[in-house]
């Protein structure tokens, strides 16, 4: 893969670029021009978001409401 800086990628109007250096998690992968995030980290983050959304949706469709405590009956 050809090493390209973020500035060069921006000038060439590329969506991705490769620095040849690892990201903060140690992945050697292309990075997105928009955020500078490596593609592997991006995939991991998106998978986590999908998993969390699925958990919330299953909780909501179970007939409960988020953050609402049931009312106590007066004695």
mmCIF file of the N, C-alpha and C atoms, coordinates in Angstrom:
data_MODEL
# 
_entry.id   MODEL 
# 
loop_
_atom_site.group_PDB 
_atom_site.id 
_atom_site.type_symbol 
_atom_site.label_atom_id 
_atom_site.label_alt_id 
_atom_site.label_comp_id 
_atom_site.label_asym_id 
_atom_site.label_entity_id 
_atom_site.label_seq_id 
_atom_site.pdbx_PDB_ins_code 
_atom_site.Cartn_x 
_atom_site.Cartn_y 
_atom_site.Cartn_z 
_atom_site.occupancy 
_atom_site.B_iso_or_equiv 
_atom_site.pdbx_formal_charge 
_atom_site.auth_seq_id 
_atom_site.auth_comp_id 
_atom_site.auth_asym_id 
_atom_site.auth_atom_id 
_atom_site.pdbx_PDB_model_num 
ATOM 1   N N  . UNK A 1 1  ? 0.835   -1.174 0.000  1.00 0.00 ? 1  UNK A N  1 
ATOM 2   C CA . UNK A 1 1  ? 0.000   0.000  0.000  1.00 0.00 ? 1  UNK A CA 1 
ATOM 3   C C  . UNK A 1 1  ? 0.888   1.248  0.000  1.00 0.00 ? 1  UNK A C  1 
ATOM 4   N N  . UNK A 1 2  ? 0.500   2.232  -0.740 1.00 0.00 ? 2  UNK A N  1 
ATOM 5   C CA . UNK A 1 2  ? 1.286   3.455  -0.828 1.00 0.00 ? 2  UNK A CA 1 
ATOM 6   C C  . UNK A 1 2  ? 1.008   4.342  0.396  1.00 0.00 ? 2  UNK A C  1 
ATOM 7   N N  . UNK A 1 3  ? 2.060   4.878  0.984  1.00 0.00 ? 3  UNK A N  1 
ATOM 8   C CA . UNK A 1 3  ? 1.916   5.759  2.138  1.00 0.00 ? 3  UNK A CA 1 
ATOM 9   C C  . UNK A 1 3  ? 1.541   7.155  1.667  1.00 0.00 ? 3  UNK A C  1 
ATOM 10  N N  . UNK A 1 4  ? 0.445   7.662  2.224  1.00 0.00 ? 4  UNK A N  1 
ATOM 11  C CA . UNK A 1 4  ? -0.082  8.974  1.860  1.00 0.00 ? 4  UNK A CA 1 
ATOM 12  C C  . UNK A 1 4  ? -0.422  9.703  3.155  1.00 0.00 ? 4  UNK A C  1 
ATOM 13  N N  . UNK A 1 5  ? -0.047  10.960 3.254  1.00 0.00 ? 5  UNK A N  1 
ATOM 14  C CA . UNK A 1 5  ? -0.407  11.734 4.442  1.00 0.00 ? 5  UNK A CA 1 
ATOM 15  C C  . UNK A 1 5  ? -1.852  12.205 4.324  1.00 0.00 ? 5  UNK A C  1 
ATOM 16  N N  . UNK A 1 6  ? -2.392  12.641 5.438  1.00 0.00 ? 6  UNK A N  1 
ATOM 17  C CA . UNK A 1 6  ? -3.775  13.124 5.443  1.00 0.00 ? 6  UNK A CA 1 
ATOM 18  C C  . UNK A 1 6  ? -3.907  14.367 4.553  1.00 0.00 ? 6  UNK A C  1 
ATOM 19  N N  . UNK A 1 7  ? -2.909  15.234 4.597  1.00 0.00 ? 7  UNK A N  1 
ATOM 20  C CA . UNK A 1 7  ? -2.946  16.443 3.777  1.00 0.00 ? 7  UNK A CA 1 
ATOM 21  C C  . UNK A 1 7  ? -2.916  16.108 2.284  1.00 0.00 ? 7  UNK A C  1 
ATOM 22  N N  . UNK A 1 8  ? -2.074  15.129 1.907  1.00 0.00 ? 8  UNK A N  1 
ATOM 23  C CA . UNK A 1 8  ? -2.022  14.705 0.507  1.00 0.00 ? 8  UNK A CA 1 
ATOM 24  C C  . UNK A 1 8  ? -3.352  14.099 0.066  1.00 0.00 ? 8  UNK A C  1 
ATOM 25  N N  . UNK A 1 9  ? -3.941  13.279 0.940  1.00 0.00 ? 9  UNK A N  1 
ATOM 26  C CA . UNK A 1 9  ? -5.224  12.654 0.622  1.00 0.00 ? 9  UNK A CA 1 
ATOM 27  C C  . UNK A 1 9  ? -6.305  13.712 0.442  1.00 0.00 ? 9  UNK A C  1 
ATOM 28  N N  . UNK A 1 10 ? -6.253  14.735 1.277  1.00 0.00 ? 10 UNK A N  1 
ATOM 29  C CA . UNK A 1 10 ? -7.241  15.816 1.165  1.00 0.00 ? 10 UNK A CA 1 
ATOM 30  C C  . UNK A 1 10 ? -7.068  16.557 -0.155 1.00 0.00 ? 10 UNK A C  1 
ATOM 31  N N  . UNK A 1 11 ? -5.817  16.822 -0.526 1.00 0.00 ? 11 UNK A N  1 
ATOM 32  C CA . UNK A 1 11 ? -5.543  17.521 -1.780 1.00 0.00 ? 11 UNK A CA 1 
ATOM 33  C C  . UNK A 1 11 ? -5.980  16.692 -2.992 1.00 0.00 ? 11 UNK A C  1 
ATOM 34  N N  . UNK A 1 12 ? -5.844  15.358 -2.885 1.00 0.00 ? 12 UNK A N  1 
ATOM 35  C CA . UNK A 1 12 ? -6.225  14.460 -3.976 1.00 0.00 ? 12 UNK A CA 1 
ATOM 36  C C  . UNK A 1 12 ? -7.702  14.057 -3.915 1.00 0.00 ? 12 UNK A C  1 
ATOM 37  N N  . UNK A 1 13 ? -8.414  14.578 -2.901 1.00 0.00 ? 13 UNK A N  1 
ATOM 38  C CA . UNK A 1 13 ? -9.845  14.295 -2.697 1.00 0.00 ? 13 UNK A CA 1 
ATOM 39  C C  . UNK A 1 13 ? -10.114 12.802 -2.532 1.00 0.00 ? 13 UNK A C  1 
ATOM 40  N N  . UNK A 1 14 ? -9.231  12.129 -1.778 1.00 0.00 ? 14 UNK A N  1 
ATOM 41  C CA . UNK A 1 14 ? -9.419  10.714 -1.465 1.00 0.00 ? 14 UNK A CA 1 
ATOM 42  C C  . UNK A 1 14 ? -10.299 10.582 -0.231 1.00 0.00 ? 14 UNK A C  1 
ATOM 43  N N  . UNK A 1 15 ? -10.984 9.459  -0.083 1.00 0.00 ? 15 UNK A N  1 
ATOM 44  C CA . UNK A 1 15 ? -11.792 9.213  1.107  1.00 0.00 ? 15 UNK A CA 1 
ATOM 45  C C  . UNK A 1 15 ? -10.978 8.498  2.182  1.00 0.00 ? 15 UNK A C  1 
ATOM 46  N N  . UNK A 1 16 ? -9.943  7.767  1.754  1.00 0.00 ? 16 UNK A N  1 
ATOM 47  C CA . UNK A 1 16 ? -9.098  7.017  2.674  1.00 0.00 ? 16 UNK A CA 1 
ATOM 48  C C  . UNK A 1 16 ? -7.634  7.267  2.359  1.00 0.00 ? 16 UNK A C  1 
ATOM 49  N N  . UNK A 1 17 ? -6.796  7.057  3.373  1.00 0.00 ? 17 UNK A N  1 
ATOM 50  C CA . UNK A 1 17 ? -5.359  7.176  3.183  1.00 0.00 ? 17 UNK A CA 1 
ATOM 51  C C  . UNK A 1 17 ? -4.656  6.188  4.106  1.00 0.00 ? 17 UNK A C  1 
ATOM 52  N N  . UNK A 1 18 ? -3.383  5.921  3.839  1.00 0.00 ? 18 UNK A N  1 
ATOM 53  C CA . UNK A 1 18 ? -2.609  4.966  4.621  1.00 0.00 ? 18 UNK A CA 1 
ATOM 54  C C  . UNK A 1 18 ? -1.316  5.629  5.075  1.00 0.00 ? 18 UNK A C  1 
ATOM 55  N N  . UNK A 1 19 ? -1.066  5.625  6.393  1.00 0.00 ? 19 UNK A N  1 
ATOM 56  C CA . UNK A 1 19 ? 0.112   6.282  6.943  1.00 0.00 ? 19 UNK A CA 1 
ATOM 57  C C  . UNK A 1 19 ? 1.284   5.336  7.150  1.00 0.00 ? 19 UNK A C  1 
ATOM 58  N N  . UNK A 1 20 ? 1.011   4.028  7.227  1.00 0.00 ? 20 UNK A N  1 
ATOM 59  C CA . UNK A 1 20 ? 2.070   3.066  7.507  1.00 0.00 ? 20 UNK A CA 1 
ATOM 60  C C  . UNK A 1 20 ? 2.354   2.940  8.996  1.00 0.00 ? 20 UNK A C  1 
ATOM 61  N N  . UNK A 1 21 ? 1.657   3.710  9.813  1.00 0.00 ? 21 UNK A N  1 
ATOM 62  C CA . UNK A 1 21 ? 1.830   3.659  11.265 1.00 0.00 ? 21 UNK A CA 1 
ATOM 63  C C  . UNK A 1 21 ? 0.565   3.072  11.894 1.00 0.00 ? 21 UNK A C  1 
ATOM 64  N N  . UNK A 1 22 ? 0.707   2.425  13.054 1.00 0.00 ? 22 UNK A N  1 
ATOM 65  C CA . UNK A 1 22 ? -0.476  1.852  13.701 1.00 0.00 ? 22 UNK A CA 1 
ATOM 66  C C  . UNK A 1 22 ? -1.353  2.937  14.325 1.00 0.00 ? 22 UNK A C  1 
ATOM 67  N N  . UNK A 1 23 ? -2.645  2.616  14.452 1.00 0.00 ? 23 UNK A N  1 
ATOM 68  C CA . UNK A 1 23 ? -3.543  3.527  15.157 1.00 0.00 ? 23 UNK A CA 1 
ATOM 69  C C  . UNK A 1 23 ? -3.306  3.359  16.659 1.00 0.00 ? 23 UNK A C  1 
ATOM 70  N N  . UNK A 1 24 ? -4.078  4.044  17.483 1.00 0.00 ? 24 UNK A N  1 
ATOM 71  C CA . UNK A 1 24 ? -3.859  3.976  18.926 1.00 0.00 ? 24 UNK A CA 1 
ATOM 72  C C  . UNK A 1 24 ? -4.175  2.598  19.501 1.00 0.00 ? 24 UNK A C  1 
ATOM 73  N N  . UNK A 1 25 ? -4.876  1.752  18.749 1.00 0.00 ? 25 UNK A N  1 
ATOM 74  C CA . UNK A 1 25 ? -5.151  0.380  19.194 1.00 0.00 ? 25 UNK A CA 1 
ATOM 75  C C  . UNK A 1 25 ? -4.211  -0.634 18.548 1.00 0.00 ? 25 UNK A C  1 
ATOM 76  N N  . UNK A 1 26 ? -3.315  -0.158 17.702 1.00 0.00 ? 26 UNK A N  1 
ATOM 77  C CA . UNK A 1 26 ? -2.305  -1.037 17.123 1.00 0.00 ? 26 UNK A CA 1 
ATOM 78  C C  . UNK A 1 26 ? -2.642  -1.627 15.764 1.00 0.00 ? 26 UNK A C  1 
ATOM 79  N N  . UNK A 1 27 ? -3.703  -1.171 15.120 1.00 0.00 ? 27 UNK A N  1 
ATOM 80  C CA . UNK A 1 27 ? -4.072  -1.679 13.795 1.00 0.00 ? 27 UNK A CA 1 
ATOM 81  C C  . UNK A 1 27 ? -3.273  -0.970 12.710 1.00 0.00 ? 27 UNK A C  1 
ATOM 82  N N  . UNK A 1 28 ? -2.779  -1.740 11.749 1.00 0.00 ? 28 UNK A N  1 
ATOM 83  C CA . UNK A 1 28 ? -2.133  -1.178 10.561 1.00 0.00 ? 28 UNK A CA 1 
ATOM 84  C C  . UNK A 1 28 ? -3.170  -1.250 9.448  1.00 0.00 ? 28 UNK A C  1 
ATOM 85  N N  . UNK A 1 29 ? -3.882  -0.179 9.235  1.00 0.00 ? 29 UNK A N  1 
ATOM 86  C CA . UNK A 1 29 ? -4.973  -0.184 8.267  1.00 0.00 ? 29 UNK A CA 1 
ATOM 87  C C  . UNK A 1 29 ? -5.140  1.218  7.684  1.00 0.00 ? 29 UNK A C  1 
ATOM 88  N N  . UNK A 1 30 ? -5.941  1.312  6.633  1.00 0.00 ? 30 UNK A N  1 
ATOM 89  C CA . UNK A 1 30 ? -6.269  2.619  6.069  1.00 0.00 ? 30 UNK A CA 1 
ATOM 90  C C  . UNK A 1 30 ? -7.054  3.424  7.092  1.00 0.00 ? 30 UNK A C  1 
ATOM 91  N N  . UNK A 1 31 ? -7.038  4.717  6.927  1.00 0.00 ? 31 UNK A N  1 
ATOM 92  C CA . UNK A 1 31 ? -7.797  5.618  7.793  1.00 0.00 ? 31 UNK A CA 1 
ATOM 93  C C  . UNK A 1 31 ? -8.766  6.417  6.934  1.00 0.00 ? 31 UNK A C  1 
ATOM 94  N N  . UNK A 1 32 ? -9.865  6.846  7.554  1.00 0.00 ? 32 UNK A N  1 
ATOM 95  C CA . UNK A 1 32 ? -10.818 7.670  6.816  1.00 0.00 ? 32 UNK A CA 1 
ATOM 96  C C  . UNK A 1 32 ? -10.375 9.123  6.885  1.00 0.00 ? 32 UNK A C  1 
ATOM 97  N N  . UNK A 1 33 ? -10.552 9.833  5.817  1.00 0.00 ? 33 UNK A N  1 
ATOM 98  C CA . UNK A 1 33 ? -10.161 11.235 5.779  1.00 0.00 ? 33 UNK A CA 1 
ATOM 99  C C  . UNK A 1 33 ? -11.041 12.076 6.703  1.00 0.00 ? 33 UNK A C  1 
ATOM 100 N N  . UNK A 1 34 ? -12.317 11.728 6.797  1.00 0.00 ? 34 UNK A N  1 
ATOM 101 C CA . UNK A 1 34 ? -13.262 12.516 7.591  1.00 0.00 ? 34 UNK A CA 1 
ATOM 102 C C  . UNK A 1 34 ? -12.907 12.539 9.075  1.00 0.00 ? 34 UNK A C  1 
ATOM 103 N N  . UNK A 1 35 ? -12.527 11.387 9.639  1.00 0.00 ? 35 UNK A N  1 
ATOM 104 C CA . UNK A 1 35 ? -12.284 11.325 11.081 1.00 0.00 ? 35 UNK A CA 1 
ATOM 105 C C  . UNK A 1 35 ? -10.853 10.957 11.456 1.00 0.00 ? 35 UNK A C  1 
ATOM 106 N N  . UNK A 1 36 ? -10.100 10.380 10.531 1.00 0.00 ? 36 UNK A N  1 
ATOM 107 C CA . UNK A 1 36 ? -8.755  9.921  10.845 1.00 0.00 ? 36 UNK A CA 1 
ATOM 108 C C  . UNK A 1 36 ? -8.755  8.560  11.529 1.00 0.00 ? 36 UNK A C  1 
ATOM 109 N N  . UNK A 1 37 ? -9.943  7.985  11.714 1.00 0.00 ? 37 UNK A N  1 
ATOM 110 C CA . UNK A 1 37 ? -10.097 6.693  12.377 1.00 0.00 ? 37 UNK A CA 1 
ATOM 111 C C  . UNK A 1 37 ? -9.713  5.580  11.412 1.00 0.00 ? 37 UNK A C  1 
ATOM 112 N N  . UNK A 1 38 ? -9.024  4.546  11.930 1.00 0.00 ? 38 UNK A N  1 
ATOM 113 C CA . UNK A 1 38 ? -8.671  3.434  11.047 1.00 0.00 ? 38 UNK A CA 1 
ATOM 114 C C  . UNK A 1 38 ? -9.920  2.614  10.745 1.00 0.00 ? 38 UNK A C  1 
ATOM 115 N N  . UNK A 1 39 ? -9.891  1.906  9.633  1.00 0.00 ? 39 UNK A N  1 
ATOM 116 C CA . UNK A 1 39 ? -11.049 1.162  9.167  1.00 0.00 ? 39 UNK A CA 1 
ATOM 117 C C  . UNK A 1 39 ? -11.432 0.055  10.150 1.00 0.00 ? 39 UNK A C  1 
ATOM 118 N N  . UNK A 1 40 ? -10.456 -0.619 10.742 1.00 0.00 ? 40 UNK A N  1 
ATOM 119 C CA . UNK A 1 40 ? -10.747 -1.684 11.702 1.00 0.00 ? 40 UNK A CA 1 
ATOM 120 C C  . UNK A 1 40 ? -11.419 -1.118 12.944 1.00 0.00 ? 40 UNK A C  1 
ATOM 121 N N  . UNK A 1 41 ? -10.920 -0.017 13.484 1.00 0.00 ? 41 UNK A N  1 
ATOM 122 C CA . UNK A 1 41 ? -11.547 0.617  14.646 1.00 0.00 ? 41 UNK A CA 1 
ATOM 123 C C  . UNK A 1 41 ? -12.962 1.066  14.302 1.00 0.00 ? 41 UNK A C  1 
ATOM 124 N N  . UNK A 1 42 ? -13.153 1.564  13.094 1.00 0.00 ? 42 UNK A N  1 
ATOM 125 C CA . UNK A 1 42 ? -14.477 1.999  12.650 1.00 0.00 ? 42 UNK A CA 1 
ATOM 126 C C  . UNK A 1 42 ? -15.455 0.824  12.653 1.00 0.00 ? 42 UNK A C  1 
ATOM 127 N N  . UNK A 1 43 ? -15.015 -0.312 12.112 1.00 0.00 ? 43 UNK A N  1 
ATOM 128 C CA . UNK A 1 43 ? -15.881 -1.502 12.084 1.00 0.00 ? 43 UNK A CA 1 
ATOM 129 C C  . UNK A 1 43 ? -16.229 -1.966 13.490 1.00 0.00 ? 43 UNK A C  1 
ATOM 130 N N  . UNK A 1 44 ? -15.249 -1.972 14.385 1.00 0.00 ? 44 UNK A N  1 
ATOM 131 C CA . UNK A 1 44 ? -15.485 -2.385 15.768 1.00 0.00 ? 44 UNK A CA 1 
ATOM 132 C C  . UNK A 1 44 ? -16.490 -1.454 16.432 1.00 0.00 ? 44 UNK A C  1 
ATOM 133 N N  . UNK A 1 45 ? -16.338 -0.150 16.223 1.00 0.00 ? 45 UNK A N  1 
ATOM 134 C CA . UNK A 1 45 ? -17.241 0.835  16.825 1.00 0.00 ? 45 UNK A CA 1 
ATOM 135 C C  . UNK A 1 45 ? -18.671 0.667  16.297 1.00 0.00 ? 45 UNK A C  1 
ATOM 136 N N  . UNK A 1 46 ? -18.813 0.477  14.999 1.00 0.00 ? 46 UNK A N  1 
ATOM 137 C CA . UNK A 1 46 ? -20.134 0.301  14.398 1.00 0.00 ? 46 UNK A CA 1 
ATOM 138 C C  . UNK A 1 46 ? -20.792 -0.975 14.901 1.00 0.00 ? 46 UNK A C  1 
ATOM 139 N N  . UNK A 1 47 ? -20.032 -2.067 15.021 1.00 0.00 ? 47 UNK A N  1 
ATOM 140 C CA . UNK A 1 47 ? -20.592 -3.318 15.537 1.00 0.00 ? 47 UNK A CA 1 
ATOM 141 C C  . UNK A 1 47 ? -21.107 -3.127 16.957 1.00 0.00 ? 47 UNK A C  1 
ATOM 142 N N  . UNK A 1 48 ? -20.370 -2.400 17.778 1.00 0.00 ? 48 UNK A N  1 
ATOM 143 C CA . UNK A 1 48 ? -20.792 -2.120 19.146 1.00 0.00 ? 48 UNK A CA 1 
ATOM 144 C C  . UNK A 1 48 ? -22.073 -1.302 19.177 1.00 0.00 ? 48 UNK A C  1 
ATOM 145 N N  . UNK A 1 49 ? -22.173 -0.320 18.287 1.00 0.00 ? 49 UNK A N  1 
ATOM 146 C CA . UNK A 1 49 ? -23.377 0.516  18.218 1.00 0.00 ? 49 UNK A CA 1 
ATOM 147 C C  . UNK A 1 49 ? -24.586 -0.323 17.807 1.00 0.00 ? 49 UNK A C  1 
ATOM 148 N N  . UNK A 1 50 ? -24.389 -1.212 16.840 1.00 0.00 ? 50 UNK A N  1 
ATOM 149 C CA . UNK A 1 50 ? -25.492 -2.070 16.395 1.00 0.00 ? 50 UNK A CA 1 
ATOM 150 C C  . UNK A 1 50 ? -25.937 -3.006 17.514 1.00 0.00 ? 50 UNK A C  1 
ATOM 151 N N  . UNK A 1 51 ? -24.962 -3.578 18.245 1.00 0.00 ? 51 UNK A N  1 
ATOM 152 C CA . UNK A 1 51 ? -25.275 -4.479 19.346 1.00 0.00 ? 51 UNK A CA 1 
ATOM 153 C C  . UNK A 1 51 ? -26.067 -3.747 20.435 1.00 0.00 ? 51 UNK A C  1 
ATOM 154 N N  . UNK A 1 52 ? -25.625 -2.536 20.763 1.00 0.00 ? 52 UNK A N  1 
ATOM 155 C CA . UNK A 1 52 ? -26.298 -1.757 21.797 1.00 0.00 ? 52 UNK A CA 1 
ATOM 156 C C  . UNK A 1 52 ? -27.719 -1.384 21.361 1.00 0.00 ? 52 UNK A C  1 
ATOM 157 N N  . UNK A 1 53 ? -27.876 -0.969 20.102 1.00 0.00 ? 53 UNK A N  1 
ATOM 158 C CA . UNK A 1 53 ? -29.196 -0.615 19.584 1.00 0.00 ? 53 UNK A CA 1 
ATOM 159 C C  . UNK A 1 53 ? -30.130 -1.822 19.618 1.00 0.00 ? 53 UNK A C  1 
ATOM 160 N N  . UNK A 1 54 ? -29.596 -3.006 19.288 1.00 0.00 ? 54 UNK A N  1 
ATOM 161 C CA . UNK A 1 54 ? -30.399 -4.219 19.308 1.00 0.00 ? 54 UNK A CA 1 
ATOM 162 C C  . UNK A 1 54 ? -30.861 -4.526 20.735 1.00 0.00 ? 54 UNK A C  1 
ATOM 163 N N  . UNK A 1 55 ? -29.978 -4.355 21.727 1.00 0.00 ? 55 UNK A N  1 
ATOM 164 C CA . UNK A 1 55 ? -30.337 -4.579 23.125 1.00 0.00 ? 55 UNK A CA 1 
ATOM 165 C C  . UNK A 1 55 ? -31.423 -3.606 23.572 1.00 0.00 ? 55 UNK A C  1 
ATOM 166 N N  . UNK A 1 56 ? -31.285 -2.352 23.215 1.00 0.00 ? 56 UNK A N  1 
ATOM 167 C CA . UNK A 1 56 ? -32.277 -1.337 23.606 1.00 0.00 ? 56 UNK A CA 1 
ATOM 168 C C  . UNK A 1 56 ? -33.616 -1.642 22.956 1.00 0.00 ? 56 UNK A C  1 
ATOM 169 N N  . UNK A 1 57 ? -33.598 -1.991 21.680 1.00 0.00 ? 57 UNK A N  1 
ATOM 170 C CA . UNK A 1 57 ? -34.848 -2.275 20.982 1.00 0.00 ? 57 UNK A CA 1 
ATOM 171 C C  . UNK A 1 57 ? -35.539 -3.506 21.553 1.00 0.00 ? 57 UNK A C  1 
ATOM 172 N N  . UNK A 1 58 ? -34.772 -4.536 21.917 1.00 0.00 ? 58 UNK A N  1 
ATOM 173 C CA . UNK A 1 58 ? -35.399 -5.723 22.492 1.00 0.00 ? 58 UNK A CA 1 
ATOM 174 C C  . UNK A 1 58 ? -35.968 -5.394 23.868 1.00 0.00 ? 58 UNK A C  1 
ATOM 175 N N  . UNK A 1 59 ? -35.315 -4.511 24.608 1.00 0.00 ? 59 UNK A N  1 
ATOM 176 C CA . UNK A 1 59 ? -35.809 -4.076 25.909 1.00 0.00 ? 59 UNK A CA 1 
ATOM 177 C C  . UNK A 1 59 ? -37.104 -3.287 25.743 1.00 0.00 ? 59 UNK A C  1 
ATOM 178 N N  . UNK A 1 60 ? -37.143 -2.408 24.768 1.00 0.00 ? 60 UNK A N  1 
ATOM 179 C CA . UNK A 1 60 ? -38.325 -1.582 24.543 1.00 0.00 ? 60 UNK A CA 1 
ATOM 180 C C  . UNK A 1 60 ? -39.517 -2.396 24.038 1.00 0.00 ? 60 UNK A C  1 
ATOM 181 N N  . UNK A 1 61 ? -39.255 -3.391 23.219 1.00 0.00 ? 61 UNK A N  1 
ATOM 182 C CA . UNK A 1 61 ? -40.350 -4.195 22.683 1.00 0.00 ? 61 UNK A CA 1 
ATOM 183 C C  . UNK A 1 61 ? -40.828 -5.251 23.672 1.00 0.00 ? 61 UNK A C  1 
ATOM 184 N N  . UNK A 1 62 ? -40.160 -5.381 24.817 1.00 0.00 ? 62 UNK A N  1 
ATOM 185 C CA . UNK A 1 62 ? -40.564 -6.357 25.825 1.00 0.00 ? 62 UNK A CA 1 
ATOM 186 C C  . UNK A 1 62 ? -41.707 -5.819 26.682 1.00 0.00 ? 62 UNK A C  1 
ATOM 187 N N  . UNK A 1 63 ? -42.192 -4.612 26.392 1.00 0.00 ? 63 UNK A N  1 
ATOM 188 C CA . UNK A 1 63 ? -43.318 -4.055 27.123 1.00 0.00 ? 63 UNK A CA 1 
ATOM 189 C C  . UNK A 1 63 ? -42.921 -3.213 28.320 1.00 0.00 ? 63 UNK A C  1 
ATOM 190 N N  . UNK A 1 64 ? -41.672 -2.863 28.419 1.00 0.00 ? 64 UNK A N  1 
ATOM 191 C CA . UNK A 1 64 ? -41.214 -2.013 29.515 1.00 0.00 ? 64 UNK A CA 1 
ATOM 192 C C  . UNK A 1 64 ? -40.830 -0.651 28.966 1.00 0.00 ? 64 UNK A C  1 
ATOM 193 N N  . UNK A 1 65 ? -40.676 0.288  29.865 1.00 0.00 ? 65 UNK A N  1 
ATOM 194 C CA . UNK A 1 65 ? -40.236 1.619  29.451 1.00 0.00 ? 65 UNK A CA 1 
ATOM 195 C C  . UNK A 1 65 ? -38.914 1.927  30.118 1.00 0.00 ? 65 UNK A C  1 
ATOM 196 N N  . UNK A 1 66 ? -38.064 2.607  29.406 1.00 0.00 ? 66 UNK A N  1 
ATOM 197 C CA . UNK A 1 66 ? -36.748 2.963  29.938 1.00 0.00 ? 66 UNK A CA 1 
ATOM 198 C C  . UNK A 1 66 ? -36.848 4.074  30.964 1.00 0.00 ? 66 UNK A C  1 
ATOM 199 N N  . UNK A 1 67 ? -36.221 3.876  32.093 1.00 0.00 ? 67 UNK A N  1 
ATOM 200 C CA . UNK A 1 67 ? -36.079 4.936  33.075 1.00 0.00 ? 67 UNK A CA 1 
ATOM 201 C C  . UNK A 1 67 ? -37.333 5.293  33.840 1.00 0.00 ? 67 UNK A C  1 
ATOM 202 N N  . UNK A 1 68 ? -38.394 4.531  33.736 1.00 0.00 ? 68 UNK A N  1 
ATOM 203 C CA . UNK A 1 68 ? -39.634 4.859  34.443 1.00 0.00 ? 68 UNK A CA 1 
ATOM 204 C C  . UNK A 1 68 ? -39.848 3.813  35.528 1.00 0.00 ? 68 UNK A C  1 
ATOM 205 N N  . UNK A 1 69 ? -39.920 4.277  36.746 1.00 0.00 ? 69 UNK A N  1 
ATOM 206 C CA . UNK A 1 69 ? -40.142 3.393  37.889 1.00 0.00 ? 69 UNK A CA 1 
ATOM 207 C C  . UNK A 1 69 ? -41.642 3.189  38.079 1.00 0.00 ? 69 UNK A C  1 
ATOM 208 N N  . UNK A 1 70 ? -42.068 1.993  38.446 1.00 0.00 ? 70 UNK A N  1 
ATOM 209 C CA . UNK A 1 70 ? -43.490 1.770  38.691 1.00 0.00 ? 70 UNK A CA 1 
ATOM 210 C C  . UNK A 1 70 ? -43.957 2.566  39.911 1.00 0.00 ? 70 UNK A C  1 
ATOM 211 N N  . UNK A 1 71 ? -45.212 3.011  39.872 1.00 0.00 ? 71 UNK A N  1 
ATOM 212 C CA . UNK A 1 71 ? -45.754 3.804  40.973 1.00 0.00 ? 71 UNK A CA 1 
ATOM 213 C C  . UNK A 1 71 ? -46.012 2.920  42.175 1.00 0.00 ? 71 UNK A C  1 
ATOM 214 N N  . UNK A 1 72 ? -45.705 3.471  43.349 1.00 0.00 ? 72 UNK A N  1 
ATOM 215 C CA . UNK A 1 72 ? -45.976 2.750  44.595 1.00 0.00 ? 72 UNK A CA 1 
ATOM 216 C C  . UNK A 1 72 ? -47.427 2.988  44.990 1.00 0.00 ? 72 UNK A C  1 
ATOM 217 N N  . UNK A 1 73 ? -48.067 1.945  45.452 1.00 0.00 ? 73 UNK A N  1 
ATOM 218 C CA . UNK A 1 73 ? -49.447 2.061  45.875 1.00 0.00 ? 73 UNK A CA 1 
ATOM 219 C C  . UNK A 1 73 ? -49.500 2.603  47.302 1.00 0.00 ? 73 UNK A C  1 
ATOM 220 N N  . UNK A 1 74 ? -50.460 3.479  47.581 1.00 0.00 ? 74 UNK A N  1 
ATOM 221 C CA . UNK A 1 74 ? -50.613 4.048  48.923 1.00 0.00 ? 74 UNK A CA 1 
ATOM 222 C C  . UNK A 1 74 ? -51.238 3.002  49.843 1.00 0.00 ? 74 UNK A C  1 
ATOM 223 N N  . UNK A 1 75 ? -50.735 2.918  51.067 1.00 0.00 ? 75 UNK A N  1 
ATOM 224 C CA . UNK A 1 75 ? -51.240 1.923  52.011 1.00 0.00 ? 75 UNK A CA 1 
ATOM 225 C C  . UNK A 1 75 ? -52.325 2.469  52.883 1.00 0.00 ? 75 UNK A C  1 
# 
